[in-house]
Each structure stands twice: as C-alpha cells, then as structure tokens.
C-alpha cells in the first residue's frame, strides 16, 4: 500500500528474521499467518500504528496502539520511531515512552522508558534514546533524557537515570556500570 509509510513490510521482515535467530529456529520467509504468533502479533501492531501515524492517520494509529494495549498490556505511542529487528519476547507491562529506539533492540517484560516526571506534551527532549543493539532486561526503568549506548545491557530491575556508554552492562538502583566494553 503505497499511501502508507514505505518500509513497513521490510521492518516486519527484519523483526521476523531476528526473532527466528533469537529463538534458534531455521530462518524462513515471513507468512501472513505469522502476524498471529504470540511472539510477533504485538510487533505487527506496533509497526502498523507507527505507519498509520506517519501517513497522517493519527487517530487510526492511536486506535491500533490502544488495541496493542488492550491485547498485550503494552503502552507505546504510535509516534515512536523504532528501528528494524525489534524483539519483545514477553509483552506484559511494557511502557515505551522513549524519544527513539534504534535497530536490533531487545526489550523484556515490565520495562519502562519515559520522562522523570509527568510529561503530558510528550517532549522528546525529556525522554530516553535507545541506540542500536541495546538489551533492556525485565523490570528495568530508564527515566529522563538519557542515552543507552549501542550494544549496552541494562540489567533486570535496574533504574537508569544517566547515560550508559556503548557496550556497557549496568545494574542496580540507581544503575551503575558492572562491566564495560574494552
């Protein structure tokens, strides 16, 4: 459908291929029935919500986002730009109020990305940026205008309130560097 954001199909294909690799399954082309897989249906809704939003169909984007919230317990604004290769293995309780999420990011259940204080205007300058290849473990909270560097790992239940360098592993409350890339 040329009237929608170009690349929705390519994004979904990249998401599907990365999911297959992560699950240790043989790579295969995505079929339309894969949209009903419990490990993939929420990703399809995320991609379509953003596509509708980007095409100017903001209400339809919000409705699709609301459907994702009702079915999977995920709160994700339709305006959020997310790179290809997104994996969210368990959906419950996820809030992605980030400024931007890069490619090949893995996000586990109960993760919150958002502003430090209530931000009803959704000011991107008050929200986290997640760079390519980051992994955010279960229950982690990333708050405020911080940058999660590429290939970093945020440990389970960590509370991140400052930037994380590329390749670093952080954990704790507040999060501190546990190891870093050399």
C-alpha positions as CSV (number, residue, x, y, z in Angstrom):
1,X,0.0,0.0,0.0
2,X,1.9,3.0,-1.3
3,X,-0.1,5.5,0.8
4,X,1.4,4.1,4.0
5,X,4.9,4.7,5.2
6,X,7.3,2.8,2.9
7,X,9.2,0.0,4.6
8,X,6.6,-1.4,6.9
9,X,6.9,-4.8,5.2
10,X,10.7,-4.5,5.3
11,X,10.6,-3.6,9.1
12,X,8.4,-6.6,9.8
13,X,10.6,-8.9,7.7
14,X,13.7,-7.7,9.7
15,X,11.8,-8.2,13.0
16,X,10.8,-11.7,12.0
17,X,14.2,-12.7,10.9
18,X,15.8,-11.5,14.1
19,X,13.1,-13.3,16.2
20,X,13.8,-16.6,14.3
21,X,17.5,-16.3,15.0
22,X,16.9,-15.4,18.7
23,X,14.6,-18.5,19.1
24,X,17.2,-20.7,17.4
25,X,14.8,-21.6,14.6
26,X,15.7,-22.0,10.9
27,X,15.4,-18.8,9.0
28,X,12.4,-18.7,6.7
29,X,10.3,-16.0,5.0
30,X,7.5,-14.5,7.0
31,X,4.0,-15.6,6.1
32,X,0.8,-13.5,6.7
33,X,-0.2,-16.1,9.3
34,X,2.9,-15.2,11.4
35,X,1.1,-12.0,12.3
36,X,-1.0,-14.1,14.7
37,X,2.1,-15.6,16.5
38,X,2.1,-14.7,20.2
39,X,5.7,-13.7,19.9
40,X,5.0,-11.5,16.9
41,X,1.5,-10.1,16.8
42,X,2.3,-7.2,19.1
43,X,5.2,-6.2,16.8
44,X,2.9,-6.1,13.9
45,X,0.6,-3.8,15.8
46,X,3.5,-1.5,16.8
47,X,4.6,-1.3,13.2
48,X,1.1,-0.6,11.8
49,X,0.4,2.0,14.5
50,X,3.5,3.9,13.5
51,X,2.8,3.5,9.8
52,X,-0.7,5.0,10.3
53,X,0.7,7.8,12.4
54,X,3.4,8.6,9.8
55,X,0.9,8.6,7.0
56,X,-1.2,11.3,8.8
57,X,-3.8,8.8,10.0
58,X,-3.1,9.7,13.6
59,X,-6.4,8.5,15.1
60,X,-6.1,5.1,13.4
61,X,-2.5,4.9,14.7
62,X,-3.7,5.7,18.2
63,X,-6.5,3.1,17.9
64,X,-4.0,0.5,16.8
65,X,-1.8,1.4,19.7
66,X,-4.8,1.1,22.0
67,X,-5.6,-2.3,20.6
68,X,-2.0,-3.3,21.5
69,X,-2.5,-2.0,25.0
70,X,-5.7,-4.0,25.4
71,X,-4.5,-7.2,24.0
72,X,-0.9,-7.3,25.2
73,X,-0.6,-4.7,28.0
74,X,1.9,-2.6,26.1
75,X,1.7,1.2,26.1
76,X,3.6,2.5,23.1
77,X,2.8,5.8,21.3
78,X,2.1,5.5,17.6
79,X,4.6,8.3,17.0
80,X,7.6,6.4,18.4
81,X,10.2,5.6,15.8
82,X,11.7,2.1,16.2
83,X,14.4,0.6,14.0
84,X,14.3,-2.8,12.4
85,X,15.0,-6.0,14.3
86,X,12.8,-5.3,17.4
87,X,12.3,-8.2,19.8
88,X,9.9,-8.2,22.7
89,X,9.7,-11.8,23.9
90,X,7.2,-11.1,26.8
91,X,4.8,-8.2,26.4
92,X,3.1,-7.6,29.8
93,X,3.5,-4.2,31.4
94,X,5.8,-2.6,28.9
95,X,5.8,1.2,28.6
96,X,7.9,2.6,25.8
97,X,7.8,6.4,26.1
98,X,11.1,6.9,24.5
99,X,12.3,9.6,22.1
100,X,13.7,7.0,19.7
101,X,14.6,3.3,19.7
102,X,17.3,2.0,17.3
103,X,17.8,-1.2,15.4
104,X,18.1,-4.7,16.8
105,X,16.9,-3.8,20.3
106,X,15.6,-6.4,22.7
107,X,13.2,-5.4,25.4
108,X,11.8,-7.7,28.1
109,X,8.6,-7.5,30.2
110,X,7.8,-4.8,32.7
111,X,10.3,-2.3,31.1
112,X,9.5,1.4,31.4
113,X,11.2,4.0,29.2
114,X,9.9,7.5,29.9
115,X,10.3,11.0,31.3
116,X,11.3,11.5,35.0
117,X,8.1,13.5,35.7
118,X,4.6,13.5,34.1
119,X,5.1,14.8,30.6
120,X,1.7,15.2,29.0
121,X,3.1,17.1,26.0
122,X,5.5,14.2,25.1
123,X,8.6,16.4,24.9
124,X,11.2,14.2,23.2
125,X,14.0,16.2,25.0
126,X,12.7,14.7,28.3
127,X,12.8,11.1,27.1
128,X,15.4,8.4,26.7
129,X,17.1,7.4,23.4
130,X,17.9,3.7,22.9
131,X,20.7,3.1,20.4
132,X,21.2,0.0,18.2
133,X,21.7,-3.4,19.7
134,X,20.7,-2.5,23.2
135,X,19.1,-5.1,25.5
136,X,16.9,-4.0,28.4
137,X,16.1,-6.7,30.9
138,X,12.9,-7.4,32.8
139,X,11.7,-4.7,35.1
140,X,14.2,-2.1,34.1
141,X,13.3,1.6,34.3
142,X,15.0,4.1,32.1
143,X,14.0,7.6,33.0
144,X,14.7,11.1,31.7
145,X,16.8,12.4,28.8
146,X,19.4,9.6,28.9
147,X,21.1,7.7,26.1
148,X,21.5,4.0,26.2
149,X,24.6,3.4,24.0
150,X,24.8,0.8,21.3
151,X,25.1,-2.8,22.4
152,X,24.7,-1.9,26.1
153,X,22.8,-4.2,28.5
154,X,20.5,-2.8,31.2
155,X,20.1,-5.5,34.0
156,X,16.9,-6.7,35.5
157,X,15.1,-4.1,37.7
158,X,17.8,-1.5,37.2
159,X,16.9,2.1,37.4
160,X,18.8,4.1,34.8
161,X,18.9,7.9,35.3
162,X,22.2,8.7,33.5
163,X,23.7,7.9,30.1
164,X,25.1,4.3,29.5
165,X,28.2,4.0,27.4
166,X,28.2,1.8,24.3
167,X,28.8,-1.9,25.2
168,X,28.5,-1.3,29.0
169,X,26.5,-3.5,31.3
170,X,24.6,-1.7,34.1
171,X,22.6,-2.8,37.0
172,X,21.3,-1.7,40.4
173,X,19.3,1.2,41.8
174,X,20.4,3.6,40.7
175,X,22.2,1.8,37.9
176,X,25.9,1.7,37.9
177,X,28.4,0.2,35.5
178,X,29.1,-3.5,36.2
179,X,31.3,-4.1,33.2
180,X,32.3,-2.1,30.1
181,X,33.5,-2.8,26.6
182,X,37.2,-2.6,26.1
